[in-house]
Amino acid sequence: MPINDLARALTLPILSADDLDTLEQFFKRPEVGAFYAQSQDPAHTAANLRACADLLPQLHPARASALALMCGSLVEDGADPAILFPSLHSQLGPWLHALRPYCAQEVEEDDDEVEEADRRTWADAQASMAAVPEDKRWEVEALRAAVDVLVLPMMTMLMRDRNNHQAFVADADLMAMLHPMATSNDSLPFEQLHYLWLASRVSYEDELVVVLPVSGTGFIAQAHAINNTFHAFTLLQILIGEHARALNVQREIASREPDIDADTADFQWLQAGAYAGGELKNIMLWAWGEAALRDHMSRHGKRVLIALETEEGTKRNWSGFNGVIHEAQQPSMTFRRYLTPEEVASYLA
């Protein structure tokens, strides 16, 4: 059977850098070709993905990531994204944990503004790499390269299945490693890992509440695959413009496209806690644009954003947040219904 031939070929030991395949060499393996050809048959696709889920933990990371990449192409062609993702997820954490000691943001020795903790982290990362024998450093580099390859199929599966995404962002240990290793890492940088960090900030809200307190109106929207709160502002302001008369909005709402690169707030966007007892208590409790939409305060079990009309308007603007990070993302903000006056009052109470 192709899976048995594949397992025998890929579980052979890797003892030196010479035993590593390039991706081109991996996909030219006859066992890989035969397995992939069988997997393209819908009668075998799901079973072969399940077999890969069992096989991946037995493989060297270089081979596991290459096999995952092959499986990702099957998902792009319509295979179930949920079958293999738990196995990929379980691999990523230990791989990043193994590489974490070598990762740090560079600091300048003569920079007086650098925190002492950052100096120690940089020095520790340099020392950790120096402690790796020269003839073993290929193992570190192979693992780093495997992480970058693994990102590609993980993104394919994350952006096609909300349950995959929910499990991913719920992994607190992984999230704690992902941010610094993807965004503040000069000593062992990754080329692709930041895409998983961006994916981790994407939010889904089946019922996002938007309240316009000056008008005494509001609505519920469904937020799908929203990059961050700035992205949400753009899409919500499009909806507000489309429903401006019914929402009794007094100011003119600028026309905009969903994927525009730069935008400006038409409202002072606040979190739910800015209001209490129907009155504005804290105008500085902003809905921070860089935050994930799901990170904002909730009321009555629903995420709430307050769009406050002010006389002089607001100066907030943003750029570069509205584009898709993956072709399967398909972000959207869908109008569901208007809030009743009683609901508006309850969300401002």
LOSE-79423 format. One record per residue (C-alpha): residue number from 1; residue in three letters; chain; x, y, z. Coordinates in pm, 1 decimal. Example, Ala and Ser with C-alpha at 12.3 -4.5 7.8 and 13.67 -1.06 7.14 Angstrom:
BEGIN
PANU, i, aa, ch, east, north, up
PANU, 1, ALA, A, 1230.0, -450.0, 780.0
PANU, 2, SER, A, 1367.0, -106.0, 714.0
end
This chain:
BEGIN
PANU, i, aa, ch, east, north, up
PANU, 1, MET, A, 0.0, 0.0, 0.0
PANU, 2, PRO, A, 126.8, 352.0, -75.6
PANU, 3, ILE, A, 101.2, 457.4, 289.2
PANU, 4, ASN, A, 317.5, 166.0, 401.4
PANU, 5, ASP, A, 580.4, 240.7, 137.2
PANU, 6, LEU, A, 570.6, 607.3, 236.0
PANU, 7, ALA, A, 613.1, 529.9, 605.8
PANU, 8, ARG, A, 910.9, 300.2, 542.0
PANU, 9, ALA, A, 1083.8, 562.2, 328.7
PANU, 10, LEU, A, 1021.4, 858.4, 556.1
PANU, 11, THR, A, 1105.3, 693.9, 888.3
PANU, 12, LEU, A, 1461.9, 616.4, 782.8
PANU, 13, PRO, A, 1693.4, 797.4, 1024.7
PANU, 14, ILE, A, 1839.1, 1140.7, 955.2
PANU, 15, LEU, A, 2187.8, 1143.3, 1104.1
PANU, 16, SER, A, 2348.4, 1435.4, 924.0
PANU, 17, ALA, A, 2266.6, 1730.8, 703.5
PANU, 18, ASP, A, 2340.8, 1511.3, 400.9
PANU, 19, ASP, A, 2035.4, 1299.1, 487.2
PANU, 20, LEU, A, 1801.0, 1596.3, 451.2
PANU, 21, ASP, A, 1595.4, 1639.0, 135.4
PANU, 22, THR, A, 1521.6, 1968.5, -27.4
PANU, 23, LEU, A, 1149.9, 2009.0, -94.8
PANU, 24, GLU, A, 1215.7, 1934.6, -460.3
PANU, 25, GLN, A, 1393.4, 1612.1, -369.5
PANU, 26, PHE, A, 1117.1, 1516.1, -126.9
PANU, 27, PHE, A, 843.3, 1550.4, -386.3
PANU, 28, LYS, A, 1048.2, 1354.0, -639.1
PANU, 29, ARG, A, 1054.0, 1050.9, -410.1
PANU, 30, PRO, A, 856.8, 773.3, -581.3
PANU, 31, GLU, A, 683.1, 679.9, -255.6
PANU, 32, VAL, A, 564.4, 1038.1, -212.5
PANU, 33, GLY, A, 444.5, 1055.8, -572.0
PANU, 34, ALA, A, 249.5, 731.0, -546.1
PANU, 35, PHE, A, 88.4, 832.3, -219.1
PANU, 36, TYR, A, -7.5, 1174.5, -350.1
PANU, 37, ALA, A, -155.8, 1027.9, -666.9
PANU, 38, GLN, A, -371.8, 791.6, -461.5
PANU, 39, SER, A, -470.0, 1072.3, -222.7
PANU, 40, GLN, A, -606.5, 1280.4, -508.4
PANU, 41, ASP, A, -872.0, 1012.3, -558.0
PANU, 42, PRO, A, -1168.4, 1123.8, -341.7
PANU, 43, ALA, A, -1219.3, 761.7, -240.8
PANU, 44, HIS, A, -883.7, 768.2, -57.8
PANU, 45, THR, A, -830.1, 1133.1, 37.0
PANU, 46, ALA, A, -975.8, 1134.6, 388.6
PANU, 47, ALA, A, -825.5, 800.0, 487.5
PANU, 48, ASN, A, -482.7, 904.3, 365.1
PANU, 49, LEU, A, -500.7, 1231.5, 557.5
PANU, 50, ARG, A, -587.2, 1034.4, 871.6
PANU, 51, ALA, A, -292.6, 806.5, 804.4
PANU, 52, CYS, A, -66.5, 1110.8, 773.6
PANU, 53, ALA, A, -197.4, 1240.1, 1106.3
PANU, 54, ASP, A, -70.0, 919.2, 1266.8
PANU, 55, LEU, A, 256.3, 918.7, 1072.6
PANU, 56, LEU, A, 366.5, 1280.9, 1123.7
PANU, 57, PRO, A, 472.2, 1249.1, 1490.8
PANU, 58, GLN, A, 708.7, 965.9, 1394.2
PANU, 59, LEU, A, 898.5, 1171.4, 1136.7
PANU, 60, HIS, A, 1191.8, 1407.9, 1152.5
PANU, 61, PRO, A, 1055.7, 1765.7, 1139.3
PANU, 62, ALA, A, 1202.6, 1824.2, 793.4
PANU, 63, ARG, A, 1007.4, 1531.3, 652.5
PANU, 64, ALA, A, 698.5, 1595.2, 864.8
PANU, 65, SER, A, 668.8, 1952.4, 739.4
PANU, 66, ALA, A, 718.3, 1848.3, 377.6
PANU, 67, LEU, A, 449.6, 1581.3, 412.3
PANU, 68, ALA, A, 220.8, 1838.4, 574.7
PANU, 69, LEU, A, 281.6, 2069.7, 280.0
PANU, 70, MET, A, 170.2, 1796.4, 42.9
PANU, 71, CYS, A, -141.9, 1740.2, 250.8
PANU, 72, GLY, A, -209.2, 2112.7, 248.3
PANU, 73, SER, A, -232.8, 2102.9, -129.5
PANU, 74, LEU, A, -503.8, 1837.5, -93.9
PANU, 75, VAL, A, -695.1, 2068.9, 138.1
PANU, 76, GLU, A, -661.0, 2350.0, -114.8
PANU, 77, ASP, A, -821.6, 2113.3, -365.5
PANU, 78, GLY, A, -1118.5, 2052.5, -135.7
PANU, 79, ALA, A, -1011.7, 1797.1, 125.4
PANU, 80, ASP, A, -1138.1, 1832.7, 482.7
PANU, 81, PRO, A, -916.5, 2086.7, 665.7
PANU, 82, ALA, A, -1006.6, 1944.2, 1006.5
PANU, 83, ILE, A, -852.8, 1597.7, 967.2
PANU, 84, LEU, A, -483.7, 1682.6, 981.4
PANU, 85, PHE, A, -481.2, 2014.4, 1162.6
PANU, 86, PRO, A, -470.6, 1876.5, 1520.1
PANU, 87, SER, A, -156.0, 1682.9, 1432.3
PANU, 88, LEU, A, 12.1, 1990.8, 1282.4
PANU, 89, HIS, A, -92.1, 2197.8, 1582.2
PANU, 90, SER, A, 57.3, 1941.8, 1820.3
PANU, 91, GLN, A, 386.5, 1949.0, 1628.9
PANU, 92, LEU, A, 429.3, 2326.8, 1617.6
PANU, 93, GLY, A, 435.9, 2385.4, 1992.6
PANU, 94, PRO, A, 724.4, 2149.0, 2073.2
PANU, 95, TRP, A, 920.3, 2269.0, 1769.7
PANU, 96, LEU, A, 893.6, 2631.6, 1878.3
PANU, 97, HIS, A, 974.3, 2537.6, 2236.9
PANU, 98, ALA, A, 1293.6, 2368.5, 2118.5
PANU, 99, LEU, A, 1395.0, 2678.8, 1920.7
PANU, 100, ARG, A, 1289.1, 2938.1, 2176.4
PANU, 101, PRO, A, 1628.0, 2951.8, 2356.9
PANU, 102, TYR, A, 1796.5, 3071.0, 2036.4
PANU, 103, CYS, A, 1548.2, 3350.3, 1963.4
PANU, 104, ALA, A, 1574.2, 3710.3, 2078.6
PANU, 105, GLN, A, 1555.9, 4066.8, 1957.0
PANU, 106, GLU, A, 1894.9, 4226.7, 1901.6
PANU, 107, VAL, A, 1995.0, 4506.6, 2135.7
PANU, 108, GLU, A, 2263.6, 4767.3, 2092.8
PANU, 109, GLU, A, 2520.6, 4765.5, 2371.5
PANU, 110, ASP, A, 2531.8, 5144.7, 2392.6
PANU, 111, ASP, A, 2152.5, 5193.5, 2390.1
PANU, 112, ASP, A, 2066.6, 5327.5, 2735.2
PANU, 113, GLU, A, 1691.1, 5288.2, 2676.3
PANU, 114, VAL, A, 1704.8, 4909.2, 2643.2
PANU, 115, GLU, A, 1556.0, 4718.2, 2935.2
PANU, 116, GLU, A, 1797.8, 4498.7, 3127.9
PANU, 117, ALA, A, 1570.0, 4199.4, 3074.1
PANU, 118, ASP, A, 1601.8, 4247.0, 2698.0
PANU, 119, ARG, A, 1980.1, 4258.3, 2727.9
PANU, 120, ARG, A, 1977.8, 3931.5, 2920.4
PANU, 121, THR, A, 1744.2, 3766.4, 2670.6
PANU, 122, TRP, A, 1970.7, 3864.6, 2380.8
PANU, 123, ALA, A, 2283.0, 3748.8, 2566.0
PANU, 124, ASP, A, 2117.2, 3419.5, 2661.8
PANU, 125, ALA, A, 2014.2, 3350.8, 2302.2
PANU, 126, GLN, A, 2368.9, 3415.5, 2180.7
PANU, 127, ALA, A, 2508.2, 3189.7, 2452.0
PANU, 128, SER, A, 2260.1, 2912.1, 2373.8
PANU, 129, MET, A, 2361.2, 2907.4, 2008.8
PANU, 130, ALA, A, 2730.4, 2921.9, 2096.8
PANU, 131, ALA, A, 2682.2, 2614.7, 2315.7
PANU, 132, VAL, A, 2558.6, 2407.5, 2020.1
PANU, 133, PRO, A, 2850.5, 2212.0, 1872.4
PANU, 134, GLU, A, 2940.3, 2315.8, 1519.5
PANU, 135, ASP, A, 2858.0, 1969.9, 1385.7
PANU, 136, LYS, A, 2507.5, 1988.9, 1538.2
PANU, 137, ARG, A, 2399.9, 2332.4, 1425.0
PANU, 138, TRP, A, 2244.6, 2186.6, 1112.7
PANU, 139, GLU, A, 1981.2, 2034.6, 1342.2
PANU, 140, VAL, A, 1877.1, 2377.9, 1466.3
PANU, 141, GLU, A, 1862.1, 2515.6, 1114.4
PANU, 142, ALA, A, 1666.4, 2213.2, 990.7
PANU, 143, LEU, A, 1409.4, 2262.4, 1264.0
PANU, 144, ARG, A, 1383.4, 2634.7, 1189.4
PANU, 145, ALA, A, 1327.7, 2558.0, 821.3
PANU, 146, ALA, A, 1069.1, 2292.7, 911.5
PANU, 147, VAL, A, 869.4, 2550.1, 1108.4
PANU, 148, ASP, A, 858.9, 2784.6, 810.1
PANU, 149, VAL, A, 737.8, 2504.2, 583.2
PANU, 150, LEU, A, 476.3, 2393.5, 837.3
PANU, 151, VAL, A, 329.4, 2743.9, 844.5
PANU, 152, LEU, A, 201.5, 2706.7, 487.9
PANU, 153, PRO, A, -31.8, 2407.0, 536.4
PANU, 154, MET, A, -133.8, 2535.2, 879.4
PANU, 155, MET, A, -249.2, 2862.8, 725.0
PANU, 156, THR, A, -442.1, 2669.4, 461.6
PANU, 157, MET, A, -626.7, 2476.5, 732.3
PANU, 158, LEU, A, -665.8, 2765.4, 978.7
PANU, 159, MET, A, -836.7, 2988.9, 725.3
PANU, 160, ARG, A, -1077.0, 2718.7, 610.7
PANU, 161, ASP, A, -1209.5, 2593.9, 943.6
PANU, 162, ARG, A, -1327.8, 2801.9, 1239.3
PANU, 163, ASN, A, -1285.9, 2512.4, 1482.8
PANU, 164, ASN, A, -920.4, 2483.8, 1382.2
PANU, 165, HIS, A, -878.5, 2855.9, 1443.5
PANU, 166, GLN, A, -1057.2, 2840.5, 1777.3
PANU, 167, ALA, A, -833.2, 2558.7, 1901.0
PANU, 168, PHE, A, -524.7, 2742.5, 1778.1
PANU, 169, VAL, A, -592.3, 3073.5, 1954.3
PANU, 170, ALA, A, -700.2, 2890.3, 2272.1
PANU, 171, ASP, A, -350.5, 2741.8, 2305.4
PANU, 172, ALA, A, -211.4, 2996.5, 2552.0
PANU, 173, ASP, A, 137.7, 2844.1, 2566.2
PANU, 174, LEU, A, 169.1, 2852.2, 2188.4
PANU, 175, MET, A, 37.7, 3208.1, 2166.7
PANU, 176, ALA, A, 291.1, 3322.1, 2427.7
PANU, 177, MET, A, 577.6, 3184.9, 2216.2
PANU, 178, LEU, A, 437.7, 3283.4, 1879.2
PANU, 179, HIS, A, 437.4, 3661.0, 1921.2
PANU, 180, PRO, A, 802.2, 3719.1, 2022.9
PANU, 181, MET, A, 941.0, 3447.3, 1797.4
PANU, 182, ALA, A, 753.2, 3577.0, 1493.9
PANU, 183, THR, A, 787.1, 3951.3, 1548.5
PANU, 184, SER, A, 1085.7, 4024.1, 1776.0
PANU, 185, ASN, A, 1347.5, 3773.0, 1674.7
PANU, 186, ASP, A, 1673.8, 3875.5, 1511.6
PANU, 187, SER, A, 1896.8, 3592.0, 1626.1
PANU, 188, LEU, A, 1709.9, 3306.3, 1452.4
PANU, 189, PRO, A, 1454.4, 3476.0, 1225.5
PANU, 190, PHE, A, 1172.6, 3296.5, 1046.8
PANU, 191, GLU, A, 1044.3, 3387.8, 703.4
PANU, 192, GLN, A, 685.5, 3262.8, 738.6
PANU, 193, LEU, A, 600.9, 3241.8, 1108.6
PANU, 194, HIS, A, 455.2, 3592.9, 1123.6
PANU, 195, TYR, A, 164.4, 3471.8, 909.7
PANU, 196, LEU, A, 54.7, 3245.1, 1194.9
PANU, 197, TRP, A, 79.8, 3541.2, 1430.2
PANU, 198, LEU, A, -144.1, 3743.0, 1196.4
PANU, 199, ALA, A, -384.3, 3448.7, 1174.9
PANU, 200, SER, A, -396.6, 3431.1, 1553.3
PANU, 201, ARG, A, -530.7, 3789.0, 1562.9
PANU, 202, VAL, A, -816.9, 3713.5, 1324.2
PANU, 203, SER, A, -1158.5, 3713.9, 1493.5
PANU, 204, TYR, A, -1504.0, 3569.9, 1433.6
PANU, 205, GLU, A, -1815.3, 3707.2, 1605.5
PANU, 206, ASP, A, -2155.2, 3568.4, 1514.1
PANU, 207, GLU, A, -2328.2, 3859.8, 1689.1
PANU, 208, LEU, A, -2122.0, 4176.0, 1718.2
PANU, 209, VAL, A, -2319.6, 4458.0, 1880.3
PANU, 210, VAL, A, -2265.9, 4814.5, 1757.4
PANU, 211, VAL, A, -2429.7, 5094.4, 1957.1
PANU, 212, LEU, A, -2465.0, 5457.5, 1845.3
PANU, 213, PRO, A, -2551.9, 5635.8, 2171.6
PANU, 214, VAL, A, -2603.1, 5985.4, 2024.2
PANU, 215, SER, A, -2869.9, 5846.5, 1789.2
PANU, 216, GLY, A, -3004.5, 5597.9, 2041.7
PANU, 217, THR, A, -2975.2, 5326.4, 1779.7
PANU, 218, GLY, A, -2758.6, 5029.6, 1694.1
PANU, 219, PHE, A, -2737.8, 4701.4, 1511.9
PANU, 220, ILE, A, -2600.8, 4350.2, 1520.7
PANU, 221, ALA, A, -2349.5, 4233.7, 1262.1
PANU, 222, GLN, A, -2175.7, 3906.1, 1190.8
PANU, 223, ALA, A, -1797.7, 3946.1, 1176.1
PANU, 224, HIS, A, -1612.6, 3681.1, 978.6
PANU, 225, ALA, A, -1232.5, 3650.6, 965.5
PANU, 226, ILE, A, -1160.7, 4010.6, 1069.4
PANU, 227, ASN, A, -789.6, 4096.3, 1091.6
PANU, 228, ASN, A, -815.4, 4334.4, 1386.0
PANU, 229, THR, A, -1032.1, 4615.6, 1519.8
PANU, 230, PHE, A, -910.8, 4869.7, 1262.7
PANU, 231, HIS, A, -1028.6, 4626.0, 995.2
PANU, 232, ALA, A, -1361.9, 4599.3, 1178.0
PANU, 233, PHE, A, -1398.9, 4979.6, 1188.2
PANU, 234, THR, A, -1367.3, 5004.0, 810.2
PANU, 235, LEU, A, -1622.9, 4732.7, 744.9
PANU, 236, LEU, A, -1862.0, 4858.7, 1013.1
PANU, 237, GLN, A, -1847.9, 5212.8, 878.1
PANU, 238, ILE, A, -1951.4, 5077.5, 538.4
PANU, 239, LEU, A, -2256.6, 4917.3, 703.3
PANU, 240, ILE, A, -2334.4, 5234.7, 896.1
PANU, 241, GLY, A, -2319.1, 5433.2, 574.0
PANU, 242, GLU, A, -2559.9, 5190.9, 407.4
PANU, 243, HIS, A, -2805.4, 5217.3, 699.5
PANU, 244, ALA, A, -2738.4, 5576.9, 800.3
PANU, 245, ARG, A, -3097.7, 5698.4, 768.3
PANU, 246, ALA, A, -3248.1, 5415.4, 972.4
PANU, 247, LEU, A, -2973.5, 5458.5, 1233.4
PANU, 248, ASN, A, -3040.5, 5834.8, 1246.1
PANU, 249, VAL, A, -2673.8, 5915.8, 1191.8
PANU, 250, GLN, A, -2625.8, 6291.3, 1167.7
PANU, 251, ARG, A, -2278.6, 6313.4, 1016.8
PANU, 252, GLU, A, -2186.9, 6224.6, 661.0
PANU, 253, ILE, A, -2026.4, 5881.4, 632.2
PANU, 254, ALA, A, -1742.9, 5861.0, 382.1
PANU, 255, SER, A, -1773.9, 5610.7, 98.2
PANU, 256, ARG, A, -1509.2, 5340.5, 112.7
PANU, 257, GLU, A, -1419.0, 4996.8, -22.7
PANU, 258, PRO, A, -1370.0, 4695.4, 211.0
PANU, 259, ASP, A, -1006.7, 4638.1, 114.4
PANU, 260, ILE, A, -884.0, 4998.6, 99.5
PANU, 261, ASP, A, -529.5, 5029.2, 225.4
PANU, 262, ALA, A, -585.2, 5337.0, 445.4
PANU, 263, ASP, A, -890.5, 5464.4, 631.1
PANU, 264, THR, A, -1004.6, 5713.3, 896.3
PANU, 265, ALA, A, -1255.7, 5675.8, 1178.2
PANU, 266, ASP, A, -1591.5, 5847.1, 1127.0
PANU, 267, PHE, A, -1667.2, 5792.2, 1497.0
PANU, 268, GLN, A, -1492.6, 5780.8, 1831.2
PANU, 269, TRP, A, -1490.8, 5404.2, 1873.0
PANU, 270, LEU, A, -1516.4, 5295.8, 2237.1
PANU, 271, GLN, A, -1548.8, 4976.3, 2438.2
PANU, 272, ALA, A, -1864.8, 4880.1, 2625.4
PANU, 273, GLY, A, -1728.9, 4992.4, 2962.2
PANU, 274, ALA, A, -1711.9, 5355.2, 2847.1
PANU, 275, TYR, A, -2081.7, 5382.0, 2934.7
PANU, 276, ALA, A, -2259.6, 5304.5, 3260.6
PANU, 277, GLY, A, -2609.8, 5389.0, 3367.0
PANU, 278, GLY, A, -2675.0, 5522.1, 3019.9
PANU, 279, GLU, A, -2407.2, 5790.7, 3055.3
PANU, 280, LEU, A, -2059.2, 5831.0, 2912.4
PANU, 281, LYS, A, -1818.5, 5768.4, 3198.9
PANU, 282, ASN, A, -1482.7, 5718.5, 3026.8
PANU, 283, ILE, A, -1430.5, 5865.2, 2681.3
PANU, 284, MET, A, -1070.8, 5736.6, 2687.2
PANU, 285, LEU, A, -1179.1, 5371.1, 2699.5
PANU, 286, TRP, A, -1104.0, 5331.2, 2331.8
PANU, 287, ALA, A, -1156.6, 5019.9, 2125.8
PANU, 288, TRP, A, -790.1, 4984.1, 2036.5
PANU, 289, GLY, A, -748.5, 4935.9, 1665.5
PANU, 290, GLU, A, -447.8, 4704.0, 1682.9
PANU, 291, ALA, A, -630.7, 4464.6, 1916.8
PANU, 292, ALA, A, -805.0, 4150.7, 1802.2
PANU, 293, LEU, A, -1177.3, 4214.0, 1778.6
PANU, 294, ARG, A, -1242.1, 3930.4, 2022.8
PANU, 295, ASP, A, -1029.9, 4103.0, 2289.4
PANU, 296, HIS, A, -1280.7, 4382.3, 2354.5
PANU, 297, MET, A, -1532.9, 4391.1, 2637.3
PANU, 298, SER, A, -1862.9, 4205.7, 2622.0
PANU, 299, ARG, A, -2206.4, 4276.2, 2764.8
PANU, 300, HIS, A, -2490.0, 4028.9, 2790.7
PANU, 301, GLY, A, -2263.8, 3766.8, 2634.9
PANU, 302, LYS, A, -2195.9, 3963.7, 2316.6
PANU, 303, ARG, A, -1896.3, 4166.2, 2201.6
PANU, 304, VAL, A, -1985.0, 4535.7, 2198.2
PANU, 305, LEU, A, -1842.2, 4837.1, 2015.6
PANU, 306, ILE, A, -1970.3, 5190.0, 2070.6
PANU, 307, ALA, A, -1965.5, 5435.4, 1779.1
PANU, 308, LEU, A, -1977.9, 5780.6, 1937.6
PANU, 309, GLU, A, -2050.0, 6083.8, 1721.5
PANU, 310, THR, A, -1850.6, 6384.2, 1841.9
PANU, 311, GLU, A, -1872.0, 6744.2, 1721.2
PANU, 312, GLU, A, -1509.4, 6775.6, 1618.4
PANU, 313, GLY, A, -1481.2, 6418.6, 1501.7
PANU, 314, THR, A, -1184.2, 6194.4, 1565.2
PANU, 315, LYS, A, -829.9, 6193.2, 1432.2
PANU, 316, ARG, A, -772.5, 5818.5, 1426.6
PANU, 317, ASN, A, -651.2, 5673.8, 1100.7
PANU, 318, TRP, A, -487.4, 5349.3, 993.8
PANU, 319, SER, A, -329.0, 5176.7, 698.6
PANU, 320, GLY, A, -225.0, 4827.8, 597.5
PANU, 321, PHE, A, -478.9, 4640.5, 810.5
PANU, 322, ASN, A, -760.8, 4571.0, 565.8
PANU, 323, GLY, A, -597.1, 4330.9, 320.2
PANU, 324, VAL, A, -637.9, 3955.4, 338.5
PANU, 325, ILE, A, -352.3, 3751.0, 483.6
PANU, 326, HIS, A, -457.4, 3433.5, 300.5
PANU, 327, GLU, A, -665.6, 3368.3, -8.8
PANU, 328, ALA, A, -907.9, 3150.6, 191.0
PANU, 329, GLN, A, -970.4, 3413.4, 458.2
PANU, 330, GLN, A, -1265.0, 3592.1, 290.6
PANU, 331, PRO, A, -1330.8, 3856.0, 558.6
PANU, 332, SER, A, -1678.5, 4005.4, 580.2
PANU, 333, MET, A, -1907.0, 4210.1, 802.0
PANU, 334, THR, A, -2274.6, 4126.6, 749.7
PANU, 335, PHE, A, -2567.3, 4334.1, 877.4
PANU, 336, ARG, A, -2811.2, 4117.9, 1075.2
PANU, 337, ARG, A, -3072.6, 4343.9, 1235.6
PANU, 338, TYR, A, -3132.2, 4672.1, 1414.6
PANU, 339, LEU, A, -3131.1, 4693.8, 1792.1
PANU, 340, THR, A, -3451.1, 4785.1, 1970.0
PANU, 341, PRO, A, -3447.6, 5095.8, 2193.4
PANU, 342, GLU, A, -3461.2, 4864.7, 2493.0
PANU, 343, GLU, A, -3156.4, 4674.9, 2371.2
PANU, 344, VAL, A, -2965.5, 4998.5, 2313.1
PANU, 345, ALA, A, -3038.8, 5105.0, 2669.9
PANU, 346, SER, A, -2931.8, 4768.7, 2807.9
PANU, 347, TYR, A, -2593.6, 4780.3, 2632.0
PANU, 348, LEU, A, -2529.7, 5129.8, 2768.9
PANU, 349, ALA, A, -2650.2, 5050.0, 3120.7
end
